Amino acid sequence: MSTAAPLEPPAPVRVPRRRVLAWGLWDSGSAAFNAVILTFVFSVYLTDSVGKDLPGSISANSWLGWSLGISGLFIALLAPVIGQRADGGRRKVSVGIWTAVTVASMAAMFAVRDDYHYLWLGLVLLSIGSVCFELASVSYNALLRQVSTPATIGRVSGFGWSMGYFGGIVLLLLVYVGLIAGEGGALGVGTGGGLNIRVVALVSAAWFALFAIPLFLTVPEPPARAREVRLGVVASYKRLFLDLRDLYRHAPHTVYFLGASALFRDGLAAIFTFGAVLAVTVYGIDPGDVLIFGVAANIVSAIGALTAGWIDDRVGPKAVVIGSLIGLLVFGTTLGLVSGPTMFWIFGLALCLFVGPAQASARTYMALLAPPGREAQLFGLYATTGRAVSFLAPTLVGAFTFWFGSDRAGIVGILVVLLAGLLAMWKVHPPERTGAQRPEPETADA
């Protein structure tokens, strides 16, 4: 890319295991926001409890969708520039700032009582958390080269994804047993005014903060580039467009990968977004068993991510991504043809086996494609392109469901997006793994 300043030094021959572990623990902590706040607990609390008696014709679900949509717009606009400004010795600082704001927004959710007058506060806090979490993830992903070598970048990325899955499993079980099950869980916390769910928000905030600390104590900040000039916001956007132009001219396959990955990542997101709904409405899974399936799905995805990380380092991330997408299409198609809870458990978990590898190796792919010293900026574009097409899978799910008058037909919408991502990926050149023949680092056993 343009503005070529002195680049980062070559990747180290050895990376201490404690550095890899500290980096992965942030992923474990992030599950507090992703799994508990955004997916399974607090967002459900907002729509089913806080906004239950909301007056007017607009439902709490609609307000939630709109607020998250606005958040996505802010992420798309801010991520590449925030990443650009974090490059050159400020990545860890960037992770720290945005993580701190995310944790603060989670803790503030304790103020959201079970009353529709508090819905706006809950939506604002959830939106702030969503934006700041994604911005923190941009610089966090860019630190991948700080905790790996070319020979181990795949398994380190897979290790991080698996830590996120396992963190979600443990925290979901803890809050469910301790604060949610029955009336206030095993701890007997009162449910009046949504107190037990508000305590879940506090626990989640503490969890994220605690697991994020090792990264800041252990992982080094990448060195600043010489002669780096700190640009203002307007100048940052101008340079962004110039860099994009140069990137397309000199490394077009990086641009192609950004587009292809946006497609299949939208399909992966749709699997989690609609999986629980389809499990109940199409396959007859008891609503009470959905959380159990979610735990099992996270375990399988984590195992897949760990295993694929080792494969990635041997055959490259493109082979893993292509193989994962083919597996998703095969088992997704099979799942669309079978019926009943047992078949859903079998083929649904088989499907999850390929989700983790696709996510982890896509991150490896992006890290290897990024010009040294510009990782955060490229991961910012990675976040932006993902947001740019995030409407596609949900729209197709709704369209197929409407056209065929069947919830099952919505599966076809997800498969179409995954197939489009596979076809787009097929002609993208694999990244070069410079220095892959260096001595094996300590991270091999991490």
Summary of the structure (lengths in Angstrom):
residues: 446
radius of gyration: 21.4
end to end distance: 32.6
largest distance: 65.4
contacts: 1643
relative contact order: 0.17
helix: 77%
strand: 0%
